[in-house]
Amino acid sequence: MNIKSNILQLAGIFIICLTFGSWDSSAKSDTPNRTKVNINANWTYLEKNIKDIQDALNEADWQSINLPHTWNALDATDLNPGYRRTGSWYKKELTMDAVDENKVYQLYFEGANITSEVFVNGQKACEHIGGYIGFTIDISSFIKQGKNDVVVRVDNSYDPEVIPSQKSDFFIFGGITRDVWLETLPKQHLSGFKITTPKVSKSNAEILATVSIENVNKSNLKVKADLFDASGKTVASSVFKIKNNTAEIHFKNIKNPNLWDTEQPYLYTLNVALLDKGEVKDEMSDRVGFRWFEFKDHGAFYLNGKRVLLRGTHRHEEHAGVGAAMSNAQHRKDMELIKEMGTNFVRLAHYPQDPEVYKACDELGLLVWDELPWCRGGVGNETWKTNTKNMLTEIINQNFNHPSVIIWSLGNEMYWLPDFEDGDNTTKMNAFLTELNDLSHQLDPSRKTAIRKYYEGSHIVDVFSPSIWSGWYSGSYKSYQKAIDTYKKEYPHFLHAEYGGSSHVGRHTENPITGEGNIQSDGWEEEIVQTDVANIAQIGDWSENYIVDLFDWHLRISENDLDFVGNVQWAFKDFGTPLRPENDIPYMNQKGLVDRAGNPKDAFYVFKSYWSTEPFTYIESHSWTERQGPEGLKRNISVYSNCREVELFLNGKSLGIKKRDTKAFPAAGLNWELNFSSGENKLLAIGVTEKKDKVKDELSINYRFTKNGKAVGLKLESEVLENGNYLVTATAYDSNGLRCLDYEDRVYFQCLSGGETFKSQGTPTGSESIAMANGKASIEVKRDKNNTPLEMMVLNQSFKGTYLTID
């Protein structure tokens, strides 16, 4: 059996995975003839790479789980190199009260990573390739009344014929990582619902939609379509004929439409009903957003005729403790936090994501760059090409109706590290990229195509992002203006995706390493990291202070450039990667604005100060409460705020009012020099908005005039958290007992008895191995229920083990 095809012939029977099925994910679930039930609960799981279903069913050690699920939730970011990439089995018992021959029964998987085989009552019902795309299986001929067994084999093994390449800088989580649904439809039902808005203006709009009718055996069927506004009021309604099993729905002259934009993402609903002599046989619906957009040649981006600066970030689909098996609530929280920052654009990197993400983007007003997972690996063989084109078709078909999507990205860094001989040959690369570009425009003429960092193919796609990593992988961040000026002239539709750098939570310094005098300041290309030329990624301190300045400089440039399309920061949340075991948190890419659990770092507030309209004030930094320096030496305090002016107080005394100016650096001019006193210093920042509303932030800083000496040991302390767990903290100290604020070496935690550490989370308090931040590191520990003494240890190569016992 060849798992490289979505249409398989088995024992003379064609088995088809319907890859357009995710349109039904937004269809009505409570119509009389159509139901949709979530079946995430009460599965069993077998973590054994067995090929044969009967052999798997004969195993005894199946365990109970609920979906979504990945077997890599905790093994990806632990201390051991590598992570489990092989096959596993899932089993679900479905009880059918009745099976009606006039009904169609379907299973819809939102995502199973990365190849899957589905069996129903022992018979193979479907195989599917691609872990980031949903698929629907017609199981009508396999089920019976009463109990039915659904068994799924999922495999994330290395396979060079399936993208993304294993050489990509992120984990390929295995498992059924998204929701699964049981859908019941009438025999004659609607499918393949596609909505376009070919003409949109402020005064008039048009809808052109198509819907297919399955199993047509009557000629008198018709389709009724109703367009509703957000309040439920009917805007347009008509009945349409069916021709060649398809109805074409056309509503012209929709007067004065409410437009979908990033500030007011207005959504209509288009409902379609299959009629038989006036009786409704089936119904489905989806949302509609009226909007139009344009990338001006060598100029800015326009949405609905208005210039919009694209203020973007990237999202990887994972979270601490669960990996890629995130709940819808966790997906939604990510997107809400991205929007809270003031973002209006998100690149889904480097693969299509959970349906909840697109739904949230539609509702929140986030423009979307949706990406085919062609990430590294070069061009492959003919099977690889077929799989890749199938995936692109699935992505476009499934996410077609979302008004938030404006770009279909065809790949990222595709030429790097080819998996096939001569796979980076530019002639072959460009020929296949042209095929993908043509396919994309054939499937969807209304949206743009894009790629990032494949210069030889920049002329093929509509939008291109070169590599600009000013101040991290090469050069100084002060070269950023020169970089964007260069590329604005070179590429007609230039959008800068990916910039930033790593920061370790809680690590601070009075003098961040900028590389001045040690680096070639004019560079910005990422490739320079592979040469002997020094860059900040290699020689920097990974402090939050440096990253705050880097982002501040980038945003100062982008916010004041009137013909710039915009930029897309990399990445919103820290995420796991098999390529970075040496990082301060092992196997974590720490370029996030929030940590892997979604807690904001300082850099989050820099973006919020430029982008958000919700008034706020933030003193840098709430994780920098211990500082040191000579008496009388002035120190610097920045306040990040979107208020028009801010007044800063030190120990009750005003240090003056400063007006915000986005052309000033740092902190848009909200920056003060001051002298700390020995001991506690209380800072208060009060921001005043244009409407004279006030917002404030407070911070206490302990300052000392004595510099610590060399670290001579580690000590352990604990505190009880609100959830009842313990936070165990290690501190490096010198011969006088002072905390060593300059100590950054790695330490190792271990729970010896009485509890369990929250390890393999990839967070600042969820890794047993972590580099210290200003001489401090912590881990969360859950105590055993029997209340035996909790014994903890911390050590590294420099110091023998230090112990803490909690009775």
N, C-alpha and C positions, 0 to 999 in steps of 0.2 A: 504494500500500500504506500503510495507516494504522498507524503504529507505536504508536498510543495504545491498542491492545487486546492482551490476552494470548491471545485466541483469534482466529485469523485464518483467512480463507478464501482459498486460493491455488489457482487453476486447478481449482476444484471440490473441492479436498482441504482438510479442516480440519487446521490445524497447531497443536498445543497445547503450551504450556510448562506442565509440571506443577509448580506452585509449592509443593506439599507435599513435594517430593522430598527435602528435607534431613533428614527423619526417617531416611532410609536411611543417613545419614552415621554413625550410631551402630549400624547393623545389623551382624550378623555378616558378615564378609567371606570366610570360609574354609569356608562350608558347601558341600556337594557341588554344589548347583544354583545358588548365588548367589556371584558374585565382585565385587570392587570394587578397581580398580587406579588408582593415582594416575598421571596423564599430564602432570605439570608439565614434564617435561624435553623438550628438543629441539623447540621451536617456532621459527617465524620470524616476523618482525615488520616491518611496513611503516608508516612514519610519514608517511602522506599521506592527506589528506582526500578520498578518491575514493569516489564513491557506488556505482559499478557493480562487481560482483565480478570480471567478466572484465577490466575495465580495470585493476583492482588486481593481478590475477594476471599481467598482461602487463608489470608493472613489474619492473625488474631489481634494484633496491637493497633487497631483503629482507635482514634481518640476523638472525643466530641469537640466541635468548634462551631463558631458562627462566622459568616462572611461579613465583610471582606476579610481575606486572609492571605498572608504571605509567609513562607517558611524562612524568609530572610529578614524578618522584623528585628531580630537581635544579633544575628551572626554577621551582618554586613559591617557594623561599626565596632566590633570587639577588638581584642588585642591580636588575634590570630590573622595572618595574611590569607587572602582568598575568602570566598563565601560560597555557600551551597548552590551549585548550578547543575541541576539534573532534574529528574522527574519525580512527581508525587501524585497521589490519588485523592479524590474527593467523592463522597457518596451522600445522596439525599433520598429519603423515602417520601414520595409524593402520594397522597391519598386522594383519589378522584371519586367523588360521590356518584358521578355518572359520567359516561363518555357518549356524547351526542355525535352521530355521524354527520350532522349538519353544522358542526362546529369545527373550527381549526384551533389546535392547541400548539402554542409556541413557547420555547424557552428563549429568553433574551439575556445574554451575558454582556454586561457593560465593559468587561475586560478580563481576560485570562492570559497571563504572561508566561511564555511568549508564543508557544504553540500548544494546541489543545485538541483532545479527542473526547467526544461526548457519546456515551452509551445509554440507551434507555431499554430497560428490561433485557439487558445482555446483548442488544443489537447496536452496532455502531450507527449513530444518527448523523454525525457531522465531525469534520476536522476543520480547524481554523488556524491560520498563520497570522501572527501580529498581536502583541500583547496590549496595545494601547488603543484598540479599536473594538467597538461592540459588534456582536453578531447574533443573529436570530436563527433558531432551528425549528422547523416544523416537525413536531413529534406526534402528530395525529395518528399516524399509522403504527406507532410503536407502543402506545399506552392502552390501558384497559381500566375498567371500573375496579375500584379498590386500591390496593397498594401497588405502587410502581417504583422501581429503583432507577435513579439517575446517577450514573457514575462518570466521573470526568478525570482524565489524565492530563495534567499540565506539566510542561517541560520548559525550563529556561536554560537548557544546556547551550554551550557555545555552538553556534551554527553560522558559518560565514555567509550562507545564502539568505539569511534573514537579518534585516536591519532592526535596530542600530548595531553598529560594530561593537564587539567586546572591548575595543580600544577606546571607546568613549569614556569621558571623564564623569561617569555616574554609574550607579548600580542598576542592574537589570533584575528587578525583584521578581521572584517566581511565585505563582499562585493565582487563585481567583481573587484578584485584588480590588474588584468593584462589585456592585450589586448584581443580583440575579433575579429575574422576574418570570412568573408564569402568566402568559397572556392567553386569553380565550376570545376568539373572534368568530363571527358568523362565517359560514362557508363562502358566501359571497361577501367580500369585505374590501375596504379601502387600504391602499398601501402607497409607498413611494411619494409622499406628499411633499412637493417642492414649491416654494414661494419666491417670486422675484418681484421687485418694484422697479420696472424699467424706466419710469418717469417719475421724478419727485421734484417739487419746488415748494416754496412757501405757500403758494396759492392753490396748487393742484398736485394730485398724486394718482398713480395707477398701480394696480396689482395684476400680475399675470402669474397664475399658479397652475400646476398640473397635479392630478392624482390618478393613480392606477386602480383598476377594479379587478380583483382576482376571482377566478372561477365563474366568469360570466356565462350564463346559459339562458338569459332572457334578453329580449331586444327592447323592452319597455322600461328599463332601468334609467334613472337620471340622477344627477348630483345637484343638490341644493347647497349653495354657499352663502354664509352670512359673515359680514365683517362687523365686529363690535369694538367700540372704544373702551378705554380703561374703566369706565363706569358701568359698562354693560349695555350701553345704548347702541341700537343697530345703526350702522353707518351706510351699509350697502347690503343688498340681498337679491339673489337671482337663482334661477334653475338652469342647469347646463346639460347639454346632450353628451352622451358617451360615444366615442368613436375609436375603434381599434383598442377597446378595453381601457381607454384613457379619457378623462374629462379635462378640458381646458377651461380654467376659470379666469374671467377677465372683468375686472372692475375699472372703469375709466372715470375720470372727472370726480375724484374724491376731493371735495373742496376744502381748502384751508386746513390741511392735515396738521396734527400735532407731531412735530418732528422728534425723532430719536436723536439725542446727542449726549455728550459726556456729562453734562450738568443736569439735564432733564431727560432721562432715557424713557420716553413715552412708548408704551407698547399697546398695540391693538391685538385682537384675537380674530383669526380667521377659522371659522368652523365649517366643515364640509360633512354632508349627510348623504348617504346612498338611499335613494327613494325607489320603492316599487309600488306603483299606483298610489303614490302619496304617503305610503307607510315607510317609516325610517327603519332601514335594515342595518345600518352601521353608521358610526360617526367618528370623526377624529378632528383635532384642532391643533393649531400652533400659533405662536405669537408673531406679530409683524411689527417691524420698526421702519418707519419712513425716514430715510436719510440718504444723502449723496456725499461723495468725497472726491478729492482730487489732490494729486501730488504735482505741484507746479514744477515745470522744468527749471532745474537749478535754483529752486525756490522753496517756499514753505508748503505746509500741508493745510488743506481747507476741508472743513466739514460743514455741510449745509451752507456753503458760500462764505463761511467765516473762517479766518485764519485761526487754527488751533495748534499750539505748540505741543507736540507729542511728549508727554511726561511719563516715561515708562520704566518698568522693571521686568524681571524674569521670574518665572515660577517653575520649580521642580516639584513633582508630585510625591512628597514624602513627609513624614512627621516622626518625632521622637517616639520610640517604643512600638510603633506599628509599621514603620517603613512606608511602602506604597499603599498598604491596605487601610486607607483613611476612610472615616465615616463621612457622610454628606455634611454633617455639622462641622467637621474639621475642614473640609474643602471650603465650605461657606465662610468660616471664620477667617481663613487665609485671605480670601478675596475681599472680605469686608475690611480687614486690616490694611490691605493694599490700597483700597479706596480711601480709607481714613487718612492715609498719608498724603492724599491729594492726587494720586496717580490717575491718569486717564487712558493708559495704554499698557498692555501686558503681552509679552512674548511667552508663549507656552513652550518651554524648553525641556527637552528637544524632541517632543512627541505630543500627539493629541492627548488630552486629559479627560478626567471624569466628566460625564454629562452635567453634573452639578456645577462645575466650573463655568461652562458656557452659559448655563441658566443664570448664574450669579452675575456674569459679565453683562448679559442682556439687561438685567434688572438694575445693576449698579451704575451702568454707563462706563464700561471699560472696553475700549477698542482692543481687538485681539489679532495678534500674529499667530496663526496656527501652523504647526510645523510637522512635515513629514520626517520620521525619525532616521533620515539618511545622515547620520553623524559619524564622520570619519570612515575609513575602510575602503575608499575609492569605489570604482565600478567593478561589479562582479560578473559572473557568468550569466547565461540566458535564464536559468532558473531564478537567480538573484534579481534580474531585471523584471521578470514576470511578477515575482512577489512584491517588488518595490512599486511597480505600476498599480498592482491590485490595492496596495495599502493607500496610495494617493487617491485612487478612486473611492475607496471606502471613506476616507477622511472627508473628502469634499461632499460626497453624498450624505453622510451622516450629520455633518455640521452646517449644511447648506443654508438652513433657515434662520440661523442666528444673525441678527443685525449687527452684533458686536464684532463679528469676524470681517476684517477688511483685507487680510493678506493670507494667501496660502504660501507658506515657505517650503521650498523644495529641498532644503538641506543646509547643513552647517559644517564647515571645515571638511568637506567631503573628500578632498584629495589626500588628507593626512593618513599615513600609516595604512597603505592598501592591504586588504585581506587576500587579494588575488594578484598574481603576477601581472605586471604592467597595468595594474588597476588605477594608477595615478596618471596614466597617459592622457594628456589634455585633449587630444583629438577624440578619444573614446569618451572621456568625461563630458565634453561639450556636446557630442552627438546624443548621449543619453539624457543630459540635462535639457536639451532642446525637445526631446520626446516628452519629458515630464512637463515642460512648460506648455507645449502644445496641448497635451492632455488636460492640463489644468484649465486652460482657456476654453477648451472644448466643453468641459463639464460645467464651467462657471465663467462666462465671459464678463461678469460684472465685478469681479474682484482682481486684485493685483497678485503677482507672483514675486517671490523674493528668495535670496540666498544670503548667507553671511560667509565672508572670508574665503571665497574662491574667486580670485581676481580674473582668471582666464575666462570665467563664465559670466562676468558682470553684465555684459552686453545682451545676454540671452533673456534675463528676467526683467521685470518692471522696476523693482526696488532692490537696491544693493547696499549691504553694510560691509565696509572694509574693517580691518582690525585696528582699533585705536585703544591702546592701554597706557595712555600717558601717565607716568608716575608710578607704574606698577611693573609691568613686564619690560618696559623700556622707557628711557627719558624721564623728564620731570613733568608733573601735572601742569606746569606753567606753559608747556608746549601745546596745550589742547586747542587754543584758538588757531594756531598755525595749522594743526591737523585738519580741523573741520573746514577752514578756508581752502585748504588744498583739495579736499574731496568734494566740496560743494561745486567747484569748477569742473572736476573730472567726471563726476557721475551725475546724470540728469536727475535721478530720484535717489538721493543719498539719505539714508536713515542710519544713525549710529547705534548699533546694538552691541552691548557688552563693554563695560568699563567699570573700574573699581579696584578692589584689593581686599586682602584678608585682615581681619581684626579679631583679637582674642579678648573676650569679654573681661573687663576689669583691669586690663593692662593699660597703664598710663605713664606718661613721661612728660617732664617739663620741656624737653627738647627733642621732638620727634625726628627720626632720621629721614631727611629729605633726599639724601644722595648727592647733594651739591658738592662738587669737587671730586666725586667718585664715580659718577655716571656720565654718559653722553646725554646731555639735557634735551637735545632736540628730537630724540627718537620717540616713537610711539608704537612701532610694530610689535606684535606679540612674538614673532619668530625670533626676535633677538634674545629671548630667554634661553634659546637653545645654543647660543654662542658663549664666548668667554667674556662678553661685555657685561659688566655688573648692572644689576637692576634692583629696585626696591623689594621685589618679591624674594630676592636672595639675601640682601643685606639689611633689609628693614627690620623694625622692631615689632611689627604687627600690632602696634598700639592703636587703641581707639582714637587717640588724639591725631595721629597721622591720617587715618582714613576720614575723619571728620573734615580735616583741611582739604584733602584730595577731592571729596565730593563737593565741598563748599566752593572750591575753585571751578570745578566743572559746571556746577549749576549757575554760578555767577556769569559764566560765559554763555551758556545755552539760553538762560532767561533774558539776556540782553541782545540776542542776535535775531533780528527781525525777519530774516529770510532763511532761518534754519528750520528743518523739518522737526527735529527733536532727537532725544537720545534715550537709551534704554539701559538702565543700570543692571549690572550682574552681581549678585542675584538677590532676590528678596529675602530668602530664608537659607541659612546654612543647610547643606545637604551632603549626603554620603557619596564617597567615591573610592573605588579600589586603587586609584593611582596615587593616593596621598597618605601613606602610612606614617610619614615623618611629621605630619602637621601637629600643632599644639594639642588639638584633640585628634587622635589618630583616625585616619580614613574619613575626615570631614573636610569639605571645602568650606572655609570659614569667611567667605566673601559676603555673607548675608547681612541685611540690615536688621534682621531679627535672628535669634538663635533657632536651633532645630525644633524647639518647643513653641516658637512663636513669640518669645519675649524680646521687645525692642532693645537694640543697642543704641549707642549715642547717635550713630549715623542716621537712624530712622528719623530723628528729630530735625536733622539738617534738611532732609527732603521735605518734611512736613512744613518747615518754616518757609520754604519757597513755594510749595504747591497747595497746601491746605487752606481752606477758607474758614475753618472752625478755629476761633481764637485760642491761642495757647502760648505758654512761655515755658522754656526749659533751660535750666542752668547746667552747663557742661562741667562735671558729669556726676550723675548720682552713684556711680560705682567708683568714684575717685574721692573718697572721704578721708584718706590718710595721705598727707603730703609732707615734704620736708625741704629745708633750704636754710641758707644763712639769714640771720636776723637783719632786717632792713632791706632785703632784696625784693624788689617788686615782682609780683606774680601776675599772671594773665588769667582773666575769666571771660569766657564767651557765653552769651545767652542767645539761644536759638528761639526765635519767635516770629510770628506773622503779624504782630501788632505794629502799628505805625511808629510807636515809641515805647521805650522801656526805661524804667528807673531801677537802679541797683542799690541795695543797702547792704552794708557790712556792719554787723553788730549794732543795728539800729540807726546807723548814720548813713545818710544818702551820699552816694558817690557820683550823683548826677544823672540827668536824663539824656538818652541818646536816641536820635531818630534813625529809623531803619532805612537803609539805602542799598538796594540789591547790586549796585555797582561797586560797593565797598567790600573789602576782604580784611579779616575774616568776619563771619557771622553777620554779614550785611551791615557792618559798622557797630553792632551791639557787642562791644568788646571793651573791657575796662582793665587797667593796671591798678594793683592795690597792694598794700602791705598787710600780711596776715600777722596776727598776734600768736604767741605761743599758746597751745591748747585749743579749745573749741572756738571756732569762728562760724557765725551764723550769717548766711547769705539769704537775701530776699529780693526777688526780681518781680516787679509789677509792670505788666504790659497794658497799654491803653490802645483800644481799637479806634477806628475811624468814627464809630458811634459812641465813643467815650466809655464803652464798657471796659472793665478791668479784669485781667486774669493774672494769677501770680504763681510763683514757684519758690520753694524754700529748700535750702540745703545746708547741712552742718558739716564743716570740715575740721578735722583735727590736724593742726600744723605743729611741727617741731623744728627747732633750730639745730638739732644734733643729727648729723648724718649717720646712718647705720654703718657698721663695719662689715667685715666678711661674715657670711652665714656660717654658723658652727653647728646648727641642729634644727630639728623640726619639732613642733609641739602640736598636739591634737586637742581640740575642744569640740563641744557639741551643743546644739540647741534643738528644741522641739518645734517642728513646723505645725502649721494649722491643720494639716491632714493627719497629724499624729506620728509621722515619720521623724527621723532625726537628720539634721544636717551636720555632718562631721567635717570640720575645717582644719586643714593643716596650715601652719604658719612657719616660715623660715625666720630664725632669730640670730642675732649676733651675740658676742661674748657679754654684752651689757643687757641682753634681753630685749633689744629693740627689734621690731619687725624689719626685715630686710626688704625694703621697697624696690630694690634693684635686682632681686633674685627671680630668675625666670626658668630655672631648670625643671625638668620633668620629674614628677613624683608618681608613686604607685600606691593605690589604696587596696586594702583587702579586709574583708570581714572574716575574722577567724572563727567566731561562734556567735550564736544568739540572734542572727538576723541575716539579711541579704542586701547587698548594695544594688542601687539602681544603675547597673552597668549597661554598656552597649546602647546607650541612648543618643550618644553624639551631642550632648549638651554640656554646658559648663559645670553642671552638678550631676552628670550622668555618665561619667567615664572613669574607669578604674586607673587609667593612665592619662595624665593631663599635665601640660606645662603650667607652671605657676604664673599668676598674674600679680605683679607687685608683691611677690613673696607670699602668695596666698592661693589655696586651692581647696575645693569642697566637693563632697559627694553626699547624695541622699541615701539613707539607709532605712530599710523597713525591718522592724524588730519582730522576732518570732512571737507567736501568740502565747506561748507558755511562759513568757517573761523571764527566761533565763538571762543571765548577764550578757550584754552585748559587748563583744571585744573587737576593736578595730586596730588596724596597723597601717602606717604609712612609711615609705622608705624610698630611697633612690641610691645611686652608686656612691654618692658623697657621704651619706649618713646611714648608720645602722637603723634598724626598725624602731619606730616610736609607737607606743601602744596607748590605747585608751579603753577603759572598761566602764560601761554604763550599767549600773545595777538596776 
